[in-house]
Amino acid sequence: QVQLVESGGGLVQAGGSLRLSCAASGRTFRSYAMGWFRQASGKDREFVSVISWGSGDTYYADSVKGRFTISGDNAKNTVYLQMNSLKPEDTAVYYCADASSWPALHANDFDAWGRGTQVTVFS
């Protein structure tokens, strides 16, 4: 059974940075991509970023483009999200997700999910 464990969330002042990590274990499928989603209180889960293992291509939501950077190592079953210039509107629970196919840009494209890590940005 695939297990994804996120870490690195926390409380940070606006303009600050955080780096999220996600480690996958127990995969029962070949991973084609890993991504990050977030869900703010009272809102739907939204796409943040994804990295394709095959091409190395990365995609970002417009709201984080230029501030967040996704990276990872499929051989090490890890993915990271470097978040800079954080804003209060980035406050959310951030989820790591694993996809067994590509493209994977929507929540229903992903096959496994972590439990999330809270990111809180205060002004």
A tleap script that builds the chain and sets N, CA, C and O, in Angstrom:
source leaprc.protein.ff14SB
mol = sequence {
  NGLN VAL GLN LEU VAL GLU SER GLY GLY GLY
  LEU VAL GLN ALA GLY GLY SER LEU ARG LEU
  SER CYS ALA ALA SER GLY ARG THR PHE ARG
  SER TYR ALA MET GLY TRP PHE ARG GLN ALA
  SER GLY LYS ASP ARG GLU PHE VAL SER VAL
  ILE SER TRP GLY SER GLY ASP THR TYR TYR
  ALA ASP SER VAL LYS GLY ARG PHE THR ILE
  SER GLY ASP ASN ALA LYS ASN THR VAL TYR
  LEU GLN MET ASN SER LEU LYS PRO GLU ASP
  THR ALA VAL TYR TYR CYS ALA ASP ALA SER
  SER TRP PRO ALA LEU HIE ALA ASN ASP PHE
  ASP ALA TRP GLY ARG GLY THR GLN VAL THR
  VAL PHE CSER
}
set mol.1.N position { 0.843 -1.184 0.000 }
set mol.1.CA position { 0.000 0.000 0.000 }
set mol.1.C position { 0.885 1.243 0.000 }
set mol.1.O position { 1.792 1.377 0.821 }
set mol.2.N position { 0.605 2.140 -0.929 }
set mol.2.CA position { 1.409 3.351 -1.037 }
set mol.2.C position { 1.166 4.256 0.163 }
set mol.2.O position { 0.028 4.470 0.579 }
set mol.3.N position { 2.238 4.773 0.699 }
set mol.3.CA position { 2.141 5.734 1.789 }
set mol.3.C position { 2.943 6.967 1.414 }
set mol.3.O position { 4.116 6.868 1.054 }
set mol.4.N position { 2.312 8.122 1.498 }
set mol.4.CA position { 2.971 9.398 1.238 }
set mol.4.C position { 2.971 10.196 2.537 }
set mol.4.O position { 1.929 10.367 3.171 }
set mol.5.N position { 4.132 10.677 2.923 }
set mol.5.CA position { 4.246 11.423 4.173 }
set mol.5.C position { 4.861 12.779 3.889 }
set mol.5.O position { 5.997 12.884 3.427 }
set mol.6.N position { 4.084 13.818 4.176 }
set mol.6.CA position { 4.554 15.185 3.995 }
set mol.6.C position { 5.189 15.707 5.281 }
set mol.6.O position { 4.850 15.278 6.384 }
set mol.7.N position { 6.118 16.642 5.107 }
set mol.7.CA position { 6.723 17.324 6.243 }
set mol.7.C position { 7.170 18.705 5.800 }
set mol.7.O position { 7.236 19.000 4.607 }
set mol.8.N position { 7.478 19.554 6.787 }
set mol.8.CA position { 8.023 20.867 6.470 }
set mol.8.C position { 7.052 22.013 6.613 }
set mol.8.O position { 7.435 23.172 6.448 }
set mol.9.N position { 5.800 21.717 6.917 }
set mol.9.CA position { 4.853 22.804 7.106 }
set mol.9.C position { 5.132 23.548 8.401 }
set mol.9.O position { 5.960 23.135 9.213 }
set mol.10.N position { 4.422 24.654 8.573 }
set mol.10.CA position { 4.615 25.423 9.797 }
set mol.10.C position { 4.013 26.799 9.704 }
set mol.10.O position { 3.207 27.092 8.821 }
set mol.11.N position { 4.425 27.645 10.644 }
set mol.11.CA position { 3.950 29.019 10.746 }
set mol.11.C position { 5.063 29.946 10.275 }
set mol.11.O position { 6.200 29.847 10.735 }
set mol.12.N position { 4.732 30.837 9.364 }
set mol.12.CA position { 5.758 31.712 8.807 }
set mol.12.C position { 5.155 33.085 8.521 }
set mol.12.O position { 3.975 33.202 8.189 }
set mol.13.N position { 5.971 34.104 8.652 }
set mol.13.CA position { 5.521 35.457 8.372 }
set mol.13.C position { 5.466 35.684 6.863 }
set mol.13.O position { 6.242 35.097 6.109 }
set mol.14.N position { 4.553 36.529 6.438 }
set mol.14.CA position { 4.446 36.865 5.020 }
set mol.14.C position { 5.803 37.332 4.490 }
set mol.14.O position { 6.513 38.106 5.133 }
set mol.15.N position { 6.139 36.837 3.300 }
set mol.15.CA position { 7.434 37.138 2.708 }
set mol.15.C position { 8.485 36.088 3.001 }
set mol.15.O position { 9.559 36.090 2.399 }
set mol.16.N position { 8.183 35.204 3.909 }
set mol.16.CA position { 9.117 34.151 4.290 }
set mol.16.C position { 9.049 32.949 3.370 }
set mol.16.O position { 8.348 32.951 2.358 }
set mol.17.N position { 9.798 31.918 3.749 }
set mol.17.CA position { 9.919 30.712 2.931 }
set mol.17.C position { 9.714 29.461 3.763 }
set mol.17.O position { 9.958 29.439 4.969 }
set mol.18.N position { 9.265 28.438 3.094 }
set mol.18.CA position { 9.185 27.090 3.664 }
set mol.18.C position { 9.513 26.089 2.571 }
set mol.18.O position { 9.311 26.356 1.386 }
set mol.19.N position { 10.016 24.944 2.976 }
set mol.19.CA position { 10.263 23.861 2.031 }
set mol.19.C position { 9.521 22.619 2.504 }
set mol.19.O position { 9.789 22.086 3.581 }
set mol.20.N position { 8.591 22.174 1.684 }
set mol.20.CA position { 7.853 20.960 1.986 }
set mol.20.C position { 8.547 19.759 1.352 }
set mol.20.O position { 9.133 19.853 0.273 }
set mol.21.N position { 8.467 18.640 2.045 }
set mol.21.CA position { 9.013 17.388 1.537 }
set mol.21.C position { 7.932 16.322 1.560 }
set mol.21.O position { 7.009 16.366 2.373 }
set mol.22.N position { 8.064 15.363 0.650 }
set mol.22.CA position { 7.125 14.247 0.622 }
set mol.22.C position { 7.901 12.992 0.256 }
set mol.22.O position { 8.615 12.948 -0.746 }
set mol.23.N position { 7.745 11.979 1.087 }
set mol.23.CA position { 8.413 10.706 0.844 }
set mol.23.C position { 7.363 9.637 0.595 }
set mol.23.O position { 6.396 9.507 1.345 }
set mol.24.N position { 7.572 8.873 -0.472 }
set mol.24.CA position { 6.653 7.792 -0.834 }
set mol.24.C position { 7.280 6.451 -0.497 }
set mol.24.O position { 8.487 6.257 -0.642 }
set mol.25.N position { 6.447 5.538 -0.050 }
set mol.25.CA position { 6.910 4.183 0.232 }
set mol.25.C position { 5.798 3.194 -0.096 }
set mol.25.O position { 4.620 3.549 -0.135 }
set mol.26.N position { 6.194 1.952 -0.328 }
set mol.26.CA position { 5.221 0.902 -0.555 }
set mol.26.C position { 4.444 1.010 -1.853 }
set mol.26.O position { 3.312 0.535 -1.946 }
set mol.27.N position { 5.050 1.638 -2.862 }
set mol.27.CA position { 4.329 1.806 -4.139 }
set mol.27.C position { 3.965 0.454 -4.739 }
set mol.27.O position { 4.739 -0.502 -4.700 }
set mol.28.N position { 2.765 0.413 -5.292 }
set mol.28.CA position { 2.301 -0.770 -6.001 }
set mol.28.C position { 2.115 -0.471 -7.482 }
set mol.28.O position { 1.593 -1.298 -8.230 }
set mol.29.N position { 2.549 0.726 -7.902 }
set mol.29.CA position { 2.453 1.105 -9.305 }
set mol.29.C position { 3.672 1.928 -9.679 }
set mol.29.O position { 4.382 2.437 -8.811 }
set mol.30.N position { 3.906 2.053 -10.966 }
set mol.30.CA position { 4.990 2.914 -11.426 }
set mol.30.C position { 4.505 4.357 -11.357 }
set mol.30.O position { 3.425 4.685 -11.849 }
set mol.31.N position { 5.309 5.209 -10.747 }
set mol.31.CA position { 4.949 6.605 -10.617 }
set mol.31.C position { 5.391 7.379 -11.852 }
set mol.31.O position { 6.552 7.309 -12.253 }
set mol.32.N position { 4.469 8.109 -12.448 }
set mol.32.CA position { 4.789 8.951 -13.602 }
set mol.32.C position { 4.934 10.417 -13.209 }
set mol.32.O position { 5.545 11.204 -13.931 }
set mol.33.N position { 4.376 10.770 -12.077 }
set mol.33.CA position { 4.439 12.161 -11.646 }
set mol.33.C position { 4.078 12.251 -10.171 }
set mol.33.O position { 3.386 11.393 -9.623 }
set mol.34.N position { 4.562 13.302 -9.555 }
set mol.34.CA position { 4.135 13.637 -8.200 }
set mol.34.C position { 3.786 15.108 -8.168 }
set mol.34.O position { 4.361 15.923 -8.889 }
set mol.35.N position { 2.839 15.425 -7.325 }
set mol.35.CA position { 2.388 16.804 -7.299 }
set mol.35.C position { 1.988 17.254 -5.916 }
set mol.35.O position { 1.979 16.490 -4.951 }
set mol.36.N position { 1.656 18.535 -5.863 }
set mol.36.CA position { 1.193 19.160 -4.623 }
set mol.36.C position { -0.151 19.839 -4.878 }
set mol.36.O position { -0.359 20.500 -5.896 }
set mol.37.N position { -1.026 19.656 -3.943 }
set mol.37.CA position { -2.307 20.344 -3.930 }
set mol.37.C position { -2.448 21.029 -2.573 }
set mol.37.O position { -1.697 20.733 -1.643 }
set mol.38.N position { -3.395 21.932 -2.464 }
set mol.38.CA position { -3.647 22.563 -1.177 }
set mol.38.C position { -5.140 22.795 -0.999 }
set mol.38.O position { -5.904 22.900 -1.958 }
set mol.39.N position { -5.518 22.871 0.269 }
set mol.39.CA position { -6.915 23.117 0.590 }
set mol.39.C position { -6.992 24.083 1.758 }
set mol.39.O position { -6.600 23.759 2.879 }
set mol.40.N position { -7.500 25.261 1.481 }
set mol.40.CA position { -7.714 26.244 2.531 }
set mol.40.C position { -9.051 25.952 3.212 }
set mol.40.O position { -9.931 25.305 2.645 }
set mol.41.N position { -9.172 26.440 4.421 }
set mol.41.CA position { -10.380 26.200 5.200 }
set mol.41.C position { -11.615 26.711 4.454 }
set mol.41.O position { -11.663 27.870 4.041 }
set mol.42.N position { -12.601 25.845 4.287 }
set mol.42.CA position { -13.840 26.237 3.628 }
set mol.42.C position { -13.779 26.276 2.114 }
set mol.42.O position { -14.745 26.675 1.464 }
set mol.43.N position { -12.645 25.863 1.542 }
set mol.43.CA position { -12.493 25.908 0.084 }
set mol.43.C position { -12.200 24.524 -0.470 }
set mol.43.O position { -11.862 23.602 0.272 }
set mol.44.N position { -12.335 24.392 -1.781 }
set mol.44.CA position { -12.025 23.131 -2.430 }
set mol.44.C position { -10.520 22.930 -2.543 }
set mol.44.O position { -9.743 23.884 -2.513 }
set mol.45.N position { -10.127 21.664 -2.675 }
set mol.45.CA position { -8.723 21.370 -2.901 }
set mol.45.C position { -8.324 21.889 -4.274 }
set mol.45.O position { -9.062 21.721 -5.245 }
set mol.46.N position { -7.149 22.525 -4.358 }
set mol.46.CA position { -6.706 23.091 -5.625 }
set mol.46.C position { -5.301 22.638 -5.978 }
set mol.46.O position { -4.469 22.372 -5.111 }
set mol.47.N position { -5.069 22.561 -7.259 }
set mol.47.CA position { -3.756 22.187 -7.795 }
set mol.47.C position { -2.737 23.280 -7.491 }
set mol.47.O position { -3.028 24.471 -7.601 }
set mol.48.N position { -1.524 22.846 -7.102 }
set mol.48.CA position { -0.422 23.788 -6.873 }
set mol.48.C position { 0.688 23.577 -7.898 }
set mol.48.O position { 1.096 24.507 -8.595 }
set mol.49.N position { 1.172 22.327 -7.977 }
set mol.49.CA position { 2.295 22.067 -8.865 }
set mol.49.C position { 2.434 20.570 -9.092 }
set mol.49.O position { 1.964 19.759 -8.294 }
set mol.50.N position { 3.090 20.215 -10.199 }
set mol.50.CA position { 3.352 18.815 -10.506 }
set mol.50.C position { 4.659 18.706 -11.261 }
set mol.50.O position { 5.047 19.619 -11.989 }
set mol.51.N position { 5.336 17.579 -11.082 }
set mol.51.CA position { 6.548 17.287 -11.837 }
set mol.51.C position { 6.384 15.936 -12.516 }
set mol.51.O position { 5.970 14.959 -11.892 }
set mol.52.N position { 6.714 15.895 -13.794 }
set mol.52.CA position { 6.678 14.656 -14.564 }
set mol.52.C position { 8.036 13.987 -14.463 }
set mol.52.O position { 9.057 14.611 -14.754 }
set mol.53.N position { 8.063 12.725 -14.052 }
set mol.53.CA position { 9.336 12.033 -13.938 }
set mol.53.C position { 9.941 11.740 -15.308 }
set mol.53.O position { 11.162 11.734 -15.461 }
set mol.54.N position { 9.104 11.503 -16.283 }
set mol.54.CA position { 9.620 11.138 -17.593 }
set mol.54.C position { 10.322 12.266 -18.316 }
set mol.54.O position { 11.430 12.094 -18.825 }
set mol.55.N position { 9.673 13.430 -18.362 }
set mol.55.CA position { 10.212 14.565 -19.110 }
set mol.55.C position { 10.906 15.585 -18.214 }
set mol.55.O position { 11.702 16.399 -18.681 }
set mol.56.N position { 10.594 15.530 -16.924 }
set mol.56.CA position { 11.110 16.555 -16.025 }
set mol.56.C position { 10.303 17.837 -16.089 }
set mol.56.O position { 10.630 18.813 -15.414 }
set mol.57.N position { 9.259 17.841 -16.890 }
set mol.57.CA position { 8.432 19.042 -17.011 }
set mol.57.C position { 7.755 19.341 -15.677 }
set mol.57.O position { 7.396 18.442 -14.916 }
set mol.58.N position { 7.598 20.620 -15.426 }
set mol.58.CA position { 6.906 21.072 -14.218 }
set mol.58.C position { 5.786 22.029 -14.593 }
set mol.58.O position { 5.879 22.753 -15.585 }
set mol.59.N position { 4.744 22.025 -13.806 }
set mol.59.CA position { 3.600 22.899 -14.032 }
set mol.59.C position { 3.216 23.520 -12.693 }
set mol.59.O position { 3.359 22.914 -11.632 }
set mol.60.N position { 2.722 24.756 -12.787 }
set mol.60.CA position { 2.356 25.486 -11.586 }
set mol.60.C position { 1.012 26.180 -11.766 }
set mol.60.O position { 0.643 26.579 -12.870 }
set mol.61.N position { 0.299 26.313 -10.670 }
set mol.61.CA position { -0.878 27.168 -10.676 }
set mol.61.C position { -0.419 28.605 -10.858 }
set mol.61.O position { 0.659 28.979 -10.395 }
set mol.62.N position { -1.221 29.401 -11.522 }
set mol.62.CA position { -0.853 30.801 -11.760 }
set mol.62.C position { -0.589 31.538 -10.446 }
set mol.62.O position { 0.257 32.431 -10.387 }
set mol.63.N position { -1.313 31.163 -9.405 }
set mol.63.CA position { -1.199 31.864 -8.131 }
set mol.63.C position { 0.144 31.660 -7.449 }
set mol.63.O position { 0.497 32.430 -6.556 }
set mol.64.N position { 0.903 30.642 -7.843 }
set mol.64.CA position { 2.186 30.376 -7.195 }
set mol.64.C position { 3.366 30.489 -8.160 }
set mol.64.O position { 4.522 30.401 -7.747 }
set mol.65.N position { 3.074 30.683 -9.432 }
set mol.65.CA position { 4.132 30.738 -10.436 }
set mol.65.C position { 5.125 31.852 -10.103 }
set mol.65.O position { 4.730 32.978 -9.799 }
set mol.66.N position { 6.406 31.526 -10.165 }
set mol.66.CA position { 7.439 32.499 -9.855 }
set mol.66.C position { 7.817 32.546 -8.388 }
set mol.66.O position { 8.829 33.148 -8.027 }
set mol.67.N position { 7.015 31.917 -7.536 }
set mol.67.CA position { 7.303 31.907 -6.100 }
set mol.67.C position { 7.603 30.504 -5.580 }
set mol.67.O position { 8.415 30.336 -4.671 }
set mol.68.N position { 6.951 29.501 -6.155 }
set mol.68.CA position { 7.131 28.110 -5.717 }
set mol.68.C position { 7.945 27.355 -6.760 }
set mol.68.O position { 7.872 27.637 -7.956 }
set mol.69.N position { 8.725 26.385 -6.274 }
set mol.69.CA position { 9.497 25.523 -7.162 }
set mol.69.C position { 9.366 24.084 -6.713 }
set mol.69.O position { 9.625 23.755 -5.555 }
set mol.70.N position { 8.961 23.227 -7.642 }
set mol.70.CA position { 8.855 21.792 -7.346 }
set mol.70.C position { 10.104 21.090 -7.854 }
set mol.70.O position { 10.641 21.435 -8.906 }
set mol.71.N position { 10.556 20.110 -7.099 }
set mol.71.CA position { 11.700 19.304 -7.508 }
set mol.71.C position { 11.547 17.939 -6.878 }
set mol.71.O position { 10.674 17.723 -6.038 }
set mol.72.N position { 12.397 17.025 -7.286 }
set mol.72.CA position { 12.299 15.702 -6.684 }
set mol.72.C position { 13.214 14.705 -7.327 }
set mol.72.O position { 13.949 15.007 -8.267 }
set mol.73.N position { 13.152 13.522 -6.803 }
set mol.73.CA position { 13.989 12.427 -7.275 }
set mol.73.C position { 13.151 11.157 -7.211 }
set mol.73.O position { 12.893 10.626 -6.131 }
set mol.74.N position { 12.729 10.677 -8.378 }
set mol.74.CA position { 11.853 9.511 -8.395 }
set mol.74.C position { 12.577 8.277 -7.865 }
set mol.74.O position { 11.961 7.416 -7.237 }
set mol.75.N position { 13.875 8.190 -8.116 }
set mol.75.CA position { 14.639 7.048 -7.620 }
set mol.75.C position { 14.648 7.010 -6.091 }
set mol.75.O position { 14.758 5.946 -5.482 }
set mol.76.N position { 14.534 8.173 -5.497 }
set mol.76.CA position { 14.502 8.269 -4.041 }
set mol.76.C position { 13.088 8.432 -3.511 }
set mol.76.O position { 12.870 8.584 -2.309 }
set mol.77.N position { 12.117 8.398 -4.442 }
set mol.77.CA position { 10.702 8.468 -4.044 }
set mol.77.C position { 10.384 9.714 -3.240 }
set mol.77.O position { 9.606 9.664 -2.288 }
set mol.78.N position { 10.982 10.825 -3.620 }
set mol.78.CA position { 10.756 12.065 -2.886 }
set mol.78.C position { 10.422 13.213 -3.825 }
set mol.78.O position { 10.866 13.250 -4.972 }
set mol.79.N position { 9.639 14.138 -3.321 }
set mol.79.CA position { 9.331 15.361 -4.047 }
set mol.79.C position { 9.338 16.503 -3.037 }
set mol.79.O position { 8.995 16.322 -1.869 }
set mol.80.N position { 9.734 17.679 -3.512 }
set mol.80.CA position { 9.850 18.850 -2.651 }
set mol.80.C position { 9.065 20.012 -3.257 }
set mol.80.O position { 8.810 20.065 -4.460 }
set mol.81.N position { 8.699 20.923 -2.391 }
set mol.81.CA position { 8.089 22.160 -2.842 }
set mol.81.C position { 8.740 23.306 -2.075 }
set mol.81.O position { 8.499 23.486 -0.881 }
set mol.82.N position { 9.560 24.069 -2.771 }
set mol.82.CA position { 10.179 25.251 -2.179 }
set mol.82.C position { 9.220 26.415 -2.366 }
set mol.82.O position { 8.856 26.758 -3.491 }
set mol.83.N position { 8.819 27.012 -1.268 }
set mol.83.CA position { 7.841 28.096 -1.300 }
set mol.83.C position { 8.498 29.373 -0.785 }
set mol.83.O position { 8.880 29.466 0.382 }
set mol.84.N position { 8.619 30.339 -1.666 }
set mol.84.CA position { 9.215 31.634 -1.320 }
set mol.84.C position { 8.171 32.736 -1.424 }
set mol.84.O position { 7.109 32.556 -2.020 }
set mol.85.N position { 8.491 33.863 -0.840 }
set mol.85.CA position { 7.600 35.031 -0.891 }
set mol.85.C position { 6.166 34.647 -0.518 }
set mol.85.O position { 5.211 34.987 -1.217 }
set mol.86.N position { 6.047 33.948 0.575 }
set mol.86.CA position { 4.736 33.439 0.984 }
set mol.86.C position { 3.786 34.576 1.341 }
set mol.86.O position { 4.181 35.619 1.862 }
set mol.87.N position { 2.518 34.325 1.037 }
set mol.87.CA position { 1.461 35.303 1.291 }
set mol.87.C position { 0.413 34.677 2.220 }
set mol.87.O position { 0.302 33.452 2.288 }
set mol.88.N position { -0.344 35.496 2.926 }
set mol.88.CA position { -1.395 34.927 3.789 }
set mol.88.C position { -2.363 34.033 3.020 }
set mol.88.O position { -2.893 33.070 3.573 }
set mol.89.N position { -2.593 34.347 1.757 }
set mol.89.CA position { -3.516 33.520 0.967 }
set mol.89.C position { -2.944 32.157 0.591 }
set mol.89.O position { -3.650 31.326 0.018 }
set mol.90.N position { -1.678 31.921 0.906 }
set mol.90.CA position { -1.084 30.589 0.726 }
set mol.90.C position { -1.402 29.672 1.897 }
set mol.90.O position { -1.086 28.483 1.851 }
set mol.91.N position { -2.016 30.197 2.936 }
set mol.91.CA position { -2.370 29.397 4.099 }
set mol.91.C position { -3.332 28.284 3.698 }
set mol.91.O position { -4.390 28.538 3.124 }
set mol.92.N position { -2.949 27.046 4.010 }
set mol.92.CA position { -3.744 25.888 3.621 }
set mol.92.C position { -3.081 24.628 4.156 }
set mol.92.O position { -1.961 24.663 4.664 }
set mol.93.N position { -3.790 23.524 4.032 }
set mol.93.CA position { -3.165 22.218 4.214 }
set mol.93.C position { -2.649 21.787 2.844 }
set mol.93.O position { -3.387 21.780 1.859 }
set mol.94.N position { -1.382 21.433 2.805 }
set mol.94.CA position { -0.742 21.042 1.555 }
set mol.94.C position { -0.630 19.520 1.492 }
set mol.94.O position { -0.156 18.875 2.427 }
set mol.95.N position { -1.076 18.967 0.374 }
set mol.95.CA position { -1.090 17.528 0.171 }
set mol.95.C position { -0.150 17.127 -0.956 }
set mol.95.O position { -0.075 17.780 -1.996 }
set mol.96.N position { 0.551 16.054 -0.720 }
set mol.96.CA position { 1.380 15.433 -1.734 }
set mol.96.C position { 0.551 14.349 -2.421 }
set mol.96.O position { -0.279 13.703 -1.781 }
set mol.97.N position { 0.772 14.150 -3.719 }
set mol.97.CA position { 0.019 13.144 -4.463 }
set mol.97.C position { 0.909 12.453 -5.487 }
set mol.97.O position { 1.891 13.018 -5.968 }
set mol.98.N position { 0.539 11.222 -5.806 }
set mol.98.CA position { 1.343 10.363 -6.675 }
set mol.98.C position { 0.452 9.863 -7.814 }
set mol.98.O position { -0.682 9.442 -7.585 }
set mol.99.N position { 0.974 9.912 -9.047 }
set mol.99.CA position { 0.171 9.552 -10.209 }
set mol.99.C position { 0.787 8.385 -10.970 }
set mol.99.O position { 2.004 8.326 -11.151 }
set mol.100.N position { -0.048 7.468 -11.410 }
set mol.100.CA position { 0.422 6.306 -12.183 }
set mol.100.C position { 0.277 6.514 -13.680 }
set mol.100.O position { 0.439 5.574 -14.458 }
set mol.101.N position { -0.026 7.734 -14.086 }
set mol.101.CA position { -0.132 8.031 -15.513 }
set mol.101.C position { 0.177 9.505 -15.720 }
set mol.101.O position { 0.291 10.274 -14.766 }
set mol.102.N position { 0.309 9.880 -16.986 }
set mol.102.CA position { 0.593 11.267 -17.361 }
set mol.102.C position { -0.224 11.597 -18.605 }
set mol.102.O position { -0.312 10.757 -19.499 }
set mol.103.N position { -0.820 12.773 -18.702 }
set mol.103.CA position { -0.665 13.913 -17.810 }
set mol.103.C position { -1.425 13.756 -16.503 }
set mol.103.O position { -2.358 12.961 -16.397 }
set mol.104.N position { -1.014 14.514 -15.535 }
set mol.104.CA position { -1.631 14.502 -14.216 }
set mol.104.C position { -1.660 15.934 -13.707 }
set mol.104.O position { -0.711 16.412 -13.086 }
set mol.105.N position { -2.763 16.604 -13.981 }
set mol.105.CA position { -2.890 18.013 -13.610 }
set mol.105.C position { -4.126 18.281 -12.769 }
set mol.105.O position { -4.346 19.402 -12.311 }
set mol.106.N position { -4.928 17.249 -12.570 }
set mol.106.CA position { -6.150 17.387 -11.794 }
set mol.106.C position { -6.155 16.355 -10.686 }
set mol.106.O position { -5.498 15.318 -10.784 }
set mol.107.N position { -6.903 16.645 -9.633 }
set mol.107.CA position { -6.900 15.755 -8.472 }
set mol.107.C position { -7.274 14.323 -8.836 }
set mol.107.O position { -6.708 13.381 -8.282 }
set mol.108.N position { -8.212 14.144 -9.754 }
set mol.108.CA position { -8.640 12.783 -10.085 }
set mol.108.C position { -7.655 12.047 -10.989 }
set mol.108.O position { -7.894 10.893 -11.345 }
set mol.109.N position { -6.550 12.697 -11.366 }
set mol.109.CA position { -5.478 12.028 -12.118 }
set mol.109.C position { -4.511 11.297 -11.189 }
set mol.109.O position { -3.686 10.504 -11.642 }
set mol.110.N position { -4.616 11.566 -9.896 }
set mol.110.CA position { -3.660 11.033 -8.926 }
set mol.110.C position { -4.238 9.840 -8.189 }
set mol.110.O position { -5.439 9.770 -7.927 }
set mol.111.N position { -3.359 8.901 -7.858 }
set mol.111.CA position { -3.793 7.630 -7.301 }
set mol.111.C position { -3.555 7.478 -5.802 }
set mol.111.O position { -4.178 6.637 -5.155 }
set mol.112.N position { -2.677 8.271 -5.264 }
set mol.112.CA position { -2.362 8.154 -3.842 }
set mol.112.C position { -2.131 9.543 -3.274 }
set mol.112.O position { -1.637 10.440 -3.956 }
set mol.113.N position { -2.498 9.698 -2.018 }
set mol.113.CA position { -2.434 11.005 -1.363 }
set mol.113.C position { -1.839 10.881 0.031 }
set mol.113.O position { -2.029 9.880 0.722 }
set mol.114.N position { -1.117 11.920 0.424 }
set mol.114.CA position { -0.670 12.010 1.799 }
set mol.114.C position { -1.760 12.605 2.675 }
set mol.114.O position { -2.845 12.942 2.201 }
set mol.115.N position { -1.455 12.726 3.953 }
set mol.115.CA position { -2.440 13.262 4.897 }
set mol.115.C position { -2.363 14.777 5.018 }
set mol.115.O position { -3.251 15.400 5.599 }
set mol.116.N position { -1.328 15.360 4.483 }
set mol.116.CA position { -1.241 16.807 4.457 }
set mol.116.C position { -0.383 17.390 5.559 }
set mol.116.O position { -0.168 16.776 6.604 }
set mol.117.N position { 0.101 18.594 5.296 }
set mol.117.CA position { 0.865 19.347 6.272 }
set mol.117.C position { 0.362 20.793 6.248 }
set mol.117.O position { 0.156 21.370 5.180 }
set mol.118.N position { 0.170 21.360 7.423 }
set mol.118.CA position { -0.416 22.691 7.527 }
set mol.118.C position { 0.638 23.769 7.285 }
set mol.118.O position { 1.726 23.734 7.859 }
set mol.119.N position { 0.297 24.714 6.435 }
set mol.119.CA position { 1.115 25.902 6.220 }
set mol.119.C position { 0.264 27.110 6.592 }
set mol.119.O position { -0.828 27.305 6.058 }
set mol.120.N position { 0.777 27.915 7.514 }
set mol.120.CA position { 0.065 29.112 7.945 }
set mol.120.C position { 0.969 30.320 7.765 }
set mol.120.O position { 2.070 30.366 8.313 }
set mol.121.N position { 0.506 31.291 7.001 }
set mol.121.CA position { 1.275 32.495 6.723 }
set mol.121.C position { 0.555 33.680 7.363 }
set mol.121.O position { -0.605 33.946 7.050 }
set mol.122.N position { 1.237 34.387 8.253 }
set mol.122.CA position { 0.616 35.522 8.928 }
set mol.122.C position { 1.260 36.813 8.467 }
set mol.122.O position { 2.438 36.855 8.110 }
set mol.123.N position { 0.457 37.866 8.482 }
set mol.123.CA position { 0.959 39.177 8.020 }
set mol.123.C position { 1.386 40.046 9.197 }
set mol.123.O position { 1.833 41.176 9.000 }
savepdb mol mol.pdb
quit
